[in-house]
Structure formats: C-alpha cells, structure tokens
Amino acid sequence: MAHQQRSQARLSPSGDTEDTADMARRLAPRLAYFAGVARTEHVTRAAQEMNVPQSTLSRAMVRLEQDLGVDLFARRGRTVSLTPAGRTFLASVERALAEVGRAADEVRADADPATGKVAFGFLHTMGAETVPGLIHAFRADHPRVRFSLVQNYGEAMIERLRAGELDLCLTSPVPDAPDLVARRLDEQKLRLVVPADHRLAGRRRVRLAEAADETFVTLEPGYGLRRITDDLCKEAGFRPRVAFEGEEAETLRGLVAAGLGVALLPPPAVARPGVVELTVTAPRAAREIGVAWLDGHPDTPPVAAFKKFLLSRRGNLLPT
C-alpha cells in the first residue's frame, strides 16, 4: 500500500508523470548516498565511510524514496536491505556514478599541465607545413601535451569555437567579433597560379588586372580565401569569372595544371608540376593569419601554454 500511495503522490493532476529532467536534477545529489547505504546495508557504517552525519544520510534516503514514490530499502533498525525496486535502481545508479567518475577523470586529464589536451583548429592550407612545425616546436618544452586537430575553413572553425569544440584556431581573415579575441600573427603572400603553357607563364610578376579576362578556379563561398580573391579582383577592377569551386587549395592547383583556369593561392608546401606561380604586384595580394579564441573562456594550463607559444611566434609563424 505504501508503494502505491507514494507512486500516486508523484502524479500530476492531469495524470502525467513528473518531468524526467527535473526529477533527475532533484535526485542527483542523493545518488552517491544511496549507493553507499546500499553497499554497506548499514546507515551508521555508510555515514562513517562517507564522512557525513547519520541524520543527514537518513533524511536523504527518506527524501529519495519520497521523490521516487518507491520503497528502496527494507529497514531493521539501522540495518537495511534493498527491496527488488532498490536493486533495480542501484544497478542504474552505479552505472551513472561510474560514468560521472570517468568524465571527471577525462576532464582532469585534459587540463593536466603536462599531459593535457588542446583542441586546435586551422585552415587546410596550414596543414602541410605550418601546423606540424608549430606543434613540433611547442612539444620541445611540452613533450606530452596532446592535440585534437581540426582542419576546416574559417567560418566553420569559428562556429566550432563558439560551440566550445575548439580552444584555439588559426584562421584568415582575422575575425572581428565581440565574442572573440583575435590576434594577428603573420602575413602570407598570395600568388597568381597559371598553367605552365599559359600566355603569362614566362613572366615572374603580374598585375592582377592582366588576368581580368581569365577563367578562375576558387574556393567555395564562405571560405576566407574566396572572400579575399573576390575583394582583390574587385580592387583590380573586375569580377572574376569562376568556372570551378573547390574546398582545398591543392585541388585548385590540380585544376590549374589541367588548364581549367587560374587561381590566387598561398605558396604550396611542395612545388607542383604543370603550374607557374607569379608574384602579384598590384593590388597588394596577401592574407593575414591570426589566432582566435572565445572571449572570457577560461584556459586550461595546456591551452594557456600553447596560446602563449603561438603569440610568441608573431611575425615568424609561417615557414620561410
């Protein structure tokens, strides 16, 4: 009868059960107490082991049963034993507490100054040389720090930064937003890349206006380099005729090598056959590279150390 009365007490007037999330919030503080009492089957002994007053523990168990509307223990003085409902509940509580323990271990490990983790995002064009070189140099003094690396275009990385999935990101253009902190680190020259048999291929330097009649291959809209390409062409007095759009600079070089267009790209990690890379004299063709992080977001020790390292590379970020 007690079981039935308690169950009815948890029903709303409409007959709907209490909201699960609200119930979980109210039960959570008492779950470790419940597991301790269930393990010892003795309130006094459990109170001693958990270093809490016996009266506090007893009241917590009574309140837990009232909230659930179910008897979890059969009581004989200070000795208790689990009811069938109590055994069922204990199995789930132990799994939940174990999962919380694993989560706590994981976040403590990620924040460890010596062996913690940095979630670091960067542009695809930074992946071949720049980022491996930076991490190699950083780990000379922090050999056991771990990295979770994400390559993406700028806007997508900023979204992941705001979602808390990244600690830091290298991006271009350097973002200007009230919720972000961004620092300019370096500048990278852009080149006009043309096929090896192109009419401009014998030149070393070119004005971008000389490519006004060319077909361009570019990154997709939303990529920082695409925005820079559009802006530079506009400054040179024309709008580029785009034949192909891609997601990765080296793919664009392949398209140029195949004679499908020209492109404005940063220098390659390794020279690509079939193309010629020309210095652009006007307008000034370059992109700023910066590091960004979420304003007000506390840093773990490994993130703080890597951020300090990146800022120390201002003007010397890119391979020479």
Disulfide bonds with the S-S distance in Angstrom:
none
